[in-house]
Amino acid sequence: MSITTQPFGSATLYTLENDHGMRVGITNYGGRIVSLFAPDRAGQFADVTLGFDSLDGYLARNPYFGALIGRFANRIGGSTFKLNDVEYAISPVEGKNTLHGGPHGFDKRFWKARVDDGRWTMDGHSSSSIVHRPSPLVLSYFSADGEEGYPGNLLATVTYTLDNANALTISYDAVSDADTICSLTNHAYFNLAGAGNGDVLGHELTLDADAITAVRPDAIPTGELRPVAGTPFDFRRPRRIGADIADFGDEQIKLAGGYDHNFVLNNAGQFARIGELYEPHSGRRMQVFSDAHGVQLYTGNKVGAGYAITGKGGKTYGQFSALCLETQHFPDAINQPNFPSPILRAGDRYAQKTMWKFDAV
């Protein structure tokens, strides 16, 4: 188990590697996952996340590749919300709406980083029983009161841990000195055949969700929790991404041009296995565990639309070249009284954990 560092433009790249050769590259610019090498059924490693070879790509226009998202993930309708009878106006991104915290959200900030030493420690039972814990990478960012319009001084801490079970765990923590809203996630784009190796339409997805939050034409939730049964959104059993992605007879598919929807998870905030992504040719599988209320499935419907994206190794990324599974509070939850509340009270702790576990079958 090791963590190495190297310059990444004006940022730093941290590479976490376990004893089996799986490795993950993370930069403190936006907390972005730059690379993630996972084995196929023959034991061959490939980078399964979209991104860039240098910091310049992340500084230029891109669809949040690998980024930490905050202060509030996903969308807020009208870029306004009311909290404690005070109305707050936050910075818009998509027309009149806000996306992923604002135009200068957590994805565009330099985070402070520290590497825990992974020292040999006692397991608490016997002096003869000694365990070696993984070395986590810890990133922290102080978001000042009023940044992008949000109330409260908020300290966010995100911990990345790679273990010898080929699992990458992301633990999100935050505390504020005033009531605010908070929803943190990661916007990694996955293609288990390898980044830039075709599209993900043949990937099979399973999600433990009985409903989605239906959306308006501007992608803001209507407030309806729409059952997935009998629709292209029923991933309760393995389903190919491409099976119904062009079923424009379904209003929700037509509005998004594919999948860009929040799924209402059945685990009700308890840490559990929420889904699985499988690529048949390589045999790579990613199991997803989380205690979040929702997960946004985004199939890269607009990747490369209107501008070309040249990623790692000179490969071109386009529509459906990867997908995202963003664990989160529901979009626009602060403005939807029937959604779980995203309010973080002063002095309380925001905590969310997501784990991606990789193997091959």
C-alpha positions as CSV (number, residue, x, y, z in Angstrom):
1,M,0.0,0.0,0.0
2,S,1.5,3.3,-1.0
3,I,0.9,6.9,-1.9
4,T,3.3,8.8,-4.2
5,T,3.2,12.4,-5.3
6,Q,4.3,14.3,-8.3
7,P,3.8,17.8,-9.8
8,F,0.6,18.3,-11.9
9,G,1.0,21.7,-13.3
10,S,0.4,24.1,-10.4
11,A,-1.3,21.3,-8.5
12,T,-0.2,18.0,-7.2
13,L,-1.1,14.5,-8.3
14,Y,-1.4,11.8,-5.6
15,T,-1.3,8.2,-6.7
16,L,-2.7,5.5,-4.4
17,E,-1.7,2.0,-5.1
18,N,-2.6,-1.3,-3.3
19,D,-0.6,-4.5,-3.1
20,H,-2.4,-6.0,-6.1
21,G,-1.4,-3.2,-8.6
22,M,-4.7,-1.3,-8.6
23,R,-4.0,2.4,-8.5
24,V,-5.9,5.7,-8.5
25,G,-4.6,9.1,-9.4
26,I,-6.1,12.1,-7.6
27,T,-5.2,15.8,-7.9
28,N,-5.9,18.4,-5.3
29,Y,-7.3,20.7,-8.0
30,G,-11.0,20.0,-7.6
31,G,-10.3,16.8,-5.8
32,R,-10.5,15.2,-9.2
33,I,-9.9,11.5,-9.9
34,V,-7.5,11.7,-12.9
35,S,-7.1,7.9,-13.4
36,L,-8.2,4.6,-12.0
37,F,-6.6,1.4,-13.2
38,A,-8.6,-1.8,-12.6
39,P,-7.9,-5.4,-13.8
40,D,-10.0,-7.4,-16.3
41,R,-10.7,-11.1,-16.1
42,A,-7.2,-11.8,-17.6
43,G,-5.5,-9.6,-15.0
44,Q,-4.8,-6.8,-17.4
45,F,-5.1,-3.3,-16.1
46,A,-6.8,-0.4,-17.9
47,D,-7.6,3.1,-16.9
48,V,-11.4,3.2,-16.6
49,T,-12.1,6.9,-16.0
50,L,-12.2,9.8,-18.4
51,G,-9.9,12.7,-17.9
52,F,-6.8,14.5,-19.1
53,D,-3.0,13.9,-19.1
54,S,-2.3,17.4,-17.7
55,L,-3.9,20.0,-15.5
56,D,-4.5,22.2,-18.5
57,G,-7.4,20.0,-19.6
58,Y,-9.1,20.4,-16.3
59,L,-8.6,24.2,-16.3
60,A,-10.3,24.4,-19.7
61,R,-13.9,23.6,-20.5
62,N,-14.9,20.1,-19.6
63,P,-18.0,18.3,-18.1
64,Y,-16.7,17.9,-14.5
65,F,-14.4,15.0,-15.3
66,G,-13.6,13.2,-12.0
67,A,-14.4,16.2,-9.9
68,L,-15.5,16.7,-6.3
69,I,-18.8,18.6,-6.4
70,G,-20.1,21.1,-3.9
71,R,-21.3,23.0,-2.0
72,F,-24.5,21.4,-3.5
73,A,-24.4,18.7,-6.1
74,N,-26.7,18.7,-9.1
75,R,-29.3,21.4,-9.7
76,I,-31.2,24.1,-7.8
77,G,-34.2,25.6,-9.6
78,G,-34.1,29.3,-10.2
79,S,-30.8,29.6,-8.4
80,T,-32.7,30.5,-5.3
81,F,-33.8,28.8,-2.0
82,K,-35.3,29.9,1.3
83,L,-33.8,28.9,4.6
84,N,-35.0,30.1,8.0
85,D,-37.3,32.6,6.1
86,V,-34.3,34.1,4.3
87,E,-34.1,33.8,0.6
88,Y,-30.7,33.2,-0.9
89,A,-29.7,33.9,-4.5
90,I,-26.8,31.7,-5.7
91,S,-24.8,31.8,-8.9
92,P,-26.5,30.3,-11.9
93,V,-24.9,27.9,-14.4
94,E,-27.6,26.5,-16.7
95,G,-29.7,29.4,-17.7
96,K,-31.5,30.6,-14.6
97,N,-30.7,27.4,-12.7
98,T,-27.6,26.4,-10.6
99,L,-25.6,23.3,-11.4
100,H,-23.0,21.6,-9.2
101,G,-22.6,24.4,-6.7
102,G,-22.1,27.3,-9.1
103,P,-19.7,28.4,-11.8
104,H,-16.8,28.4,-9.3
105,G,-17.8,25.4,-7.2
106,F,-15.6,23.0,-5.3
107,D,-14.5,21.3,-8.6
108,K,-12.6,24.5,-9.4
109,R,-10.8,25.0,-6.1
110,F,-7.4,24.0,-4.9
111,W,-7.9,21.7,-1.8
112,K,-5.4,21.3,1.0
113,A,-4.0,17.8,1.1
114,R,-2.4,15.5,3.7
115,V,-1.4,11.9,3.5
116,D,-1.9,9.7,6.6
117,D,1.1,7.5,7.3
118,G,-0.6,4.1,7.1
119,R,1.4,3.1,10.2
120,W,1.4,-0.3,11.8
121,T,-1.2,-0.2,14.5
122,M,-2.6,-2.5,17.2
123,D,-6.1,-3.9,16.5
124,G,-7.2,-3.2,20.0
125,H,-7.5,-6.8,21.2
126,S,-4.0,-8.3,21.6
127,S,-0.5,-7.1,21.5
128,S,0.3,-10.0,19.2
129,S,-2.4,-9.0,16.7
130,I,-1.1,-6.2,14.5
131,V,-2.8,-4.8,11.4
132,H,-1.7,-2.5,8.6
133,R,-4.3,0.0,7.6
134,P,-4.5,1.6,4.2
135,S,-3.0,5.1,3.8
136,P,-5.8,7.5,3.0
137,L,-5.5,10.8,1.1
138,V,-7.3,13.6,3.0
139,L,-8.4,16.8,1.2
140,S,-10.0,19.8,2.9
141,Y,-11.5,23.0,1.7
142,F,-12.8,26.1,3.6
143,S,-15.8,27.6,1.8
144,A,-16.4,31.1,3.2
145,D,-19.8,32.5,4.1
146,G,-21.4,33.9,1.0
147,E,-19.2,32.0,-1.5
148,E,-21.4,31.5,-4.6
149,G,-24.2,32.9,-2.4
150,Y,-24.4,30.1,0.2
151,P,-24.7,30.9,3.9
152,G,-22.2,29.8,6.5
153,N,-18.5,29.2,6.8
154,L,-18.2,25.5,5.8
155,L,-15.2,23.2,6.2
156,A,-15.4,20.2,3.9
157,T,-13.1,17.2,4.3
158,V,-13.0,14.4,1.8
159,T,-11.0,11.2,2.4
160,Y,-10.0,8.7,-0.3
161,T,-9.0,5.2,0.8
162,L,-7.8,2.4,-1.5
163,D,-7.7,-1.0,0.1
164,N,-6.4,-4.5,-0.9
165,A,-10.0,-5.6,-1.8
166,N,-9.7,-3.3,-4.8
167,A,-12.2,-0.9,-3.2
168,L,-11.9,2.9,-3.3
169,T,-13.9,4.6,-0.5
170,I,-14.7,8.3,-0.6
171,S,-15.8,9.6,2.8
172,Y,-17.4,13.1,2.8
173,D,-17.6,15.3,5.9
174,A,-18.5,18.9,6.4
175,V,-19.4,21.3,9.2
176,S,-20.8,24.8,9.1
177,D,-21.0,27.7,11.6
178,A,-24.5,28.6,10.3
179,D,-27.4,26.8,8.8
180,T,-26.8,26.0,5.2
181,I,-27.4,23.3,2.5
182,C,-24.8,20.7,1.6
183,S,-24.6,17.8,-0.8
184,L,-21.2,16.5,-1.9
185,T,-20.4,13.9,-4.6
186,N,-17.8,12.8,-7.1
187,H,-18.4,13.2,-10.9
188,A,-16.1,10.4,-12.2
189,Y,-17.0,9.1,-15.7
190,F,-16.6,5.3,-16.0
191,N,-16.0,3.2,-19.0
192,L,-15.0,-0.3,-17.8
193,A,-13.7,-1.2,-21.3
194,G,-11.1,1.5,-20.8
195,A,-11.3,5.3,-21.1
196,G,-11.8,6.2,-24.8
197,N,-12.5,2.6,-25.9
198,G,-15.9,3.1,-27.5
199,D,-19.2,3.8,-25.7
200,V,-20.9,2.3,-22.7
201,L,-24.1,1.2,-24.4
202,G,-23.1,-2.4,-23.9
203,H,-22.5,-2.1,-20.2
204,E,-25.0,-3.7,-17.9
205,L,-26.3,-1.7,-14.9
206,T,-28.2,-2.7,-11.8
207,L,-29.6,-0.1,-9.4
208,D,-31.5,-0.8,-6.2
209,A,-34.1,1.9,-6.8
210,D,-37.9,1.7,-7.3
211,A,-38.4,5.3,-8.5
212,I,-36.8,8.3,-10.0
213,T,-37.3,12.0,-9.4
214,A,-39.1,13.0,-12.6
215,V,-37.8,16.3,-14.2
216,R,-39.1,19.2,-16.2
217,P,-37.6,20.2,-19.6
218,D,-34.9,22.2,-17.8
219,A,-33.9,19.1,-15.7
220,I,-35.3,20.5,-12.5
221,P,-37.4,17.9,-10.5
222,T,-41.2,18.3,-10.7
223,G,-41.5,16.8,-7.2
224,E,-42.9,13.5,-8.4
225,L,-41.3,10.3,-7.4
226,R,-42.1,8.2,-10.5
227,P,-42.0,4.4,-10.3
228,V,-39.4,2.7,-12.6
229,A,-41.6,-0.4,-13.2
230,G,-42.4,-0.8,-16.9
231,T,-40.1,2.0,-18.0
232,P,-36.6,2.4,-19.4
233,F,-35.5,3.3,-15.9
234,D,-36.0,-0.1,-14.4
235,F,-32.5,-1.2,-13.5
236,R,-33.6,-3.4,-10.6
237,R,-32.3,-6.3,-12.7
238,P,-29.3,-6.0,-15.0
239,R,-30.1,-4.0,-18.0
240,R,-28.0,-2.8,-20.9
241,I,-27.4,0.9,-20.9
242,G,-28.2,1.1,-24.6
243,A,-31.4,-1.0,-24.5
244,D,-33.7,1.9,-24.2
245,I,-31.5,5.0,-24.2
246,A,-33.0,6.2,-27.5
247,D,-36.6,5.4,-26.5
248,F,-37.9,8.9,-27.1
249,G,-41.4,7.6,-26.6
250,D,-40.6,7.9,-23.0
251,E,-40.9,11.6,-22.0
252,Q,-38.1,11.5,-19.5
253,I,-35.6,9.9,-21.9
254,K,-36.6,12.4,-24.6
255,L,-36.1,15.4,-22.3
256,A,-32.6,14.4,-21.3
257,G,-31.5,12.8,-24.6
258,G,-30.7,9.6,-22.6
259,Y,-30.2,9.1,-18.9
260,D,-29.6,12.2,-16.6
261,H,-31.8,11.4,-13.7
262,N,-31.7,10.9,-9.9
263,F,-32.7,7.4,-8.7
264,V,-34.4,7.1,-5.4
265,L,-32.4,4.5,-3.5
266,N,-34.1,1.9,-1.4
267,N,-31.4,1.8,1.3
268,A,-32.9,4.9,2.9
269,G,-29.6,6.4,4.0
270,Q,-28.0,3.2,5.3
271,F,-24.7,2.1,3.9
272,A,-25.4,-0.7,1.5
273,R,-24.8,-2.1,-1.9
274,I,-26.8,0.2,-4.2
275,G,-25.8,-1.1,-7.7
276,E,-23.4,-2.7,-10.0
277,L,-21.9,-1.9,-13.4
278,Y,-20.6,-4.7,-15.6
279,E,-18.7,-4.7,-18.9
280,P,-19.1,-8.1,-20.6
281,H,-16.1,-8.2,-22.9
282,S,-13.4,-7.3,-20.3
283,G,-15.4,-8.9,-17.4
284,R,-14.7,-5.8,-15.3
285,R,-17.3,-5.2,-12.6
286,M,-17.8,-2.2,-10.3
287,Q,-20.0,-2.7,-7.3
288,V,-21.3,0.6,-5.7
289,F,-22.0,1.0,-2.0
290,S,-23.3,4.2,-0.4
291,D,-25.5,5.7,2.3
292,A,-26.8,8.5,0.1
293,H,-30.5,9.0,-0.5
294,G,-30.1,9.2,-4.3
295,V,-27.7,8.5,-7.2
296,Q,-27.6,10.4,-10.5
297,L,-27.2,8.3,-13.6
298,Y,-25.7,10.4,-16.3
299,T,-24.8,8.7,-19.6
300,G,-22.7,11.5,-21.1
301,N,-25.5,12.6,-23.4
302,K,-23.9,16.0,-24.0
303,V,-20.2,15.0,-23.8
304,G,-18.4,16.6,-26.8
305,A,-21.6,18.4,-27.9
306,G,-20.5,21.7,-29.4
307,Y,-16.8,21.3,-28.6
308,A,-14.3,18.5,-29.1
309,I,-12.8,16.8,-26.1
310,T,-9.4,15.1,-26.5
311,G,-8.6,13.1,-23.4
312,K,-5.8,11.0,-22.1
313,G,-3.6,9.4,-24.7
314,G,-5.0,11.6,-27.4
315,K,-8.3,9.7,-27.4
316,T,-11.5,11.6,-28.3
317,Y,-14.5,11.5,-25.9
318,G,-18.0,11.8,-27.3
319,Q,-21.6,11.1,-26.5
320,F,-22.1,7.9,-24.4
321,S,-18.4,7.4,-24.0
322,A,-18.8,6.9,-20.3
323,L,-21.3,7.1,-17.5
324,C,-21.5,8.7,-14.0
325,L,-23.1,7.4,-10.8
326,E,-23.2,10.4,-8.6
327,T,-24.3,9.6,-5.0
328,Q,-26.1,12.6,-3.6
329,H,-29.1,14.4,-2.0
330,F,-31.9,14.7,-4.4
331,P,-31.6,17.6,-6.9
332,D,-33.4,20.8,-5.8
333,A,-34.2,19.1,-2.5
334,I,-34.2,22.5,-0.6
335,N,-37.1,23.6,-2.8
336,Q,-39.0,20.3,-2.8
337,P,-40.8,19.7,0.6
338,N,-41.4,16.0,-0.1
339,F,-37.7,15.3,-0.7
340,P,-35.3,14.4,2.1
341,S,-33.9,17.6,3.6
342,P,-30.4,18.7,2.5
343,I,-30.2,21.3,5.4
344,L,-27.0,21.2,7.4
345,R,-27.6,22.9,10.8
346,A,-24.9,24.9,12.4
347,G,-22.5,22.7,14.3
348,D,-23.9,19.5,13.0
349,R,-21.9,17.1,10.8
350,Y,-22.6,16.3,7.2
351,A,-21.4,12.7,6.5
352,Q,-21.7,10.6,3.4
353,K,-19.7,7.6,2.2
354,T,-19.5,5.9,-1.2
355,M,-17.4,2.9,-2.1
356,W,-16.5,1.5,-5.6
357,K,-15.3,-2.0,-5.5
358,F,-13.7,-3.5,-8.6
359,D,-13.3,-7.1,-9.7
360,A,-13.7,-9.2,-12.8
361,V,-16.1,-12.1,-13.5
